[in-house]
Amino acid sequence: MNFTKVTSSLLIAGMAMISCQSINPPTDQDLSELPLDQIKLPNGYEISIYADNIVNARSMTLSPSGTLYVGTRSEGKVYALKDLDNDYKIDTVFTLMEDANLPNGVAFNDGDLYVAEVDRILRFDDIESKLDNPGEPTVINNEYPGIKHHGWKYIAFGPDDKLYIPVGAPCNICESEEDIFNSITRINKDGSNLEIIQKGVRNTVGFTWHPITNDLWFTDNGRDNMGDDKPSCELNTATSDGLHFGYPYCHQGDLLDPEFGKEKNCSDYEAPIEKLNPHSAPLGLEFVNTTMFPNNLSNTVIIAEHGSWNRSAKIGYRLSQISIDENGKSKGYENFASGWLNEDTDEAWGRPVDVEWLNDGSLLVSDDFADVIYRIVYKG
């Protein structure tokens, strides 16, 4: 593939330098400085620190054995976290990569760890047998464009056992000349057969599959610089391959772009399941699929909203929940956990990024601002 049509000022120079450390034990962080008592949860829920000093903790994936793998963005590191004494607190941290190229995305499959850099997909074979000395990973695909703007990737394996990889827009708003931008792609486990399966997706950094229908559900971050209250970010679902979700022509399902929407019609594109708060930066999401949480959250999506930057009054910085009816329609969009943003001062002390179910049914939440991973439990 040739990506030279995109302006050269956006191109990344150089490849990631990969190095490893054996064991990187957590340092002493004063967790008393984190005001967990400010987190507002529904009755019966509790939040605690599962792992601390995980600098720039972003995407997470859990192995069947309970090892939690965590990607980063600004740090260029990938971690493996283990709770050796089963007290629901991480006591051992392995650093698997350093100086990588925005290794945000991690996915575990059949004993192997997959890592997404900006322009390539890596694989550590049989990773759990060599956490203290993983060596260099295998490059299974290097066909992705090397552009940092929306270039960091969330990755996950779908029900078809293929690896799904988004490619964000190389800009705030533009009409990309290469089809691979503004898309969701997938490849085989060995890195072959790159397919573009969804288009018109500005920047998704989180997706999952419905536990019954196996349809793809994903968040999408709306464009900037159209004002405080538009466009909305989105929760979308793809019931088949080959759909178009509107970017850059139509936003939030019903708002034409002032520049690129001329002579377009929003009815030609897929509308979101739910309009999310504008500029809230929705990232990771999961369907509630645990016996720990009460039945009233069945068929509910929990979304990590990282929080706004392009808004005069901040918004997001929370976990939201959307209940879905039997027809796949939204029954409501509301708070699940909030309090990382002090509404009186408009200052945030934490920014949720991703959510992941622990083996006991509790919910893990990564925070790349507070450098921790939380654990939310329901005790009734």
LINBEL-V668003 format. One line per field, one symbol per residue. ss: DSSP state (2 for helix, 1 for strand, 0 for the rest). phi: phi as a letter, one per 20 degrees, with the letter a starting at -180 (. if undefined). psi: psi as a letter, one per 20 degrees, with the letter a starting at -180 (. if undefined). A space follows every 10 residues. Layout:
ss: ???
phi: ???
psi: ???
//
This chain:
ss: 0000000222 1000000000 0000000000 2220022201 1000111111 1100000001 1100000111 1000000111 1100000000 0111111000 0000111110 0111110000 1111002220 0000000111 1000001000 0000111000 0011111000 0000000000 0011111000 0000111110 0000001110 0000011111 0000000000 0011111100 0011000001 1000110000 0000022200 0001110000 0111111000 0000222001 1111100000 0000000111 1111000001 1111111100 1100001100 0111111000 0011111000 0111111100
phi: .ddfffgffe feendfedbc dfcdfgeedf fffeeffefe cfgndccbee bclefmgcfc bdegfofddc ecdffmdcdc dcdfdldmbf dccdeebcle elefecbdbl ndddcdefdb ddceflffeb febfmefeee bceefedffl efcecaeege mdeebecffe afbadfeeff fmbddbcfge nemfcedccm dfaecabbcf fdemffcbeb effdmdofdb effcdccdeb fnecdofeec dlnbcfffde efmdcffecf effbeegfmf lfcfbbffbb efffffdflc ddcedfoecd bfdfbnladd ccedefemdf dqcbfdbbpf deffdmdddb bfdccbeefe nfdecebeee mccecdcddm
psi: qpkihqpiii qpprrqpprq qfpnqqropn iiiomhiipo rqpiqqqrph prknpkpdqq pprhijpppp rrfhhkqpqp ppnhjkjkpp ipppohqqkr nmmgpqpppl iqpppoagjr pqpoplhiil himiaqrpoi pkjqqlphok iqqpqqprhj kqppoqorpk rgprnqhphh qlrprqrrhj irlpqohqrk ognpkpraqp igijqppqqp prrrkjrhjq rqrqpqqoir rkrpjhpjgp qjijoqphgi jpkrphiirp qqhpprppji mpdqqqqomq igqrhijqlq pppoohqqhl phpqqclrpr qoqpaijjqp jqorqgprii pohhikqqiq oqgqqpprhi irpqpqoigi lrprppqpi.
//
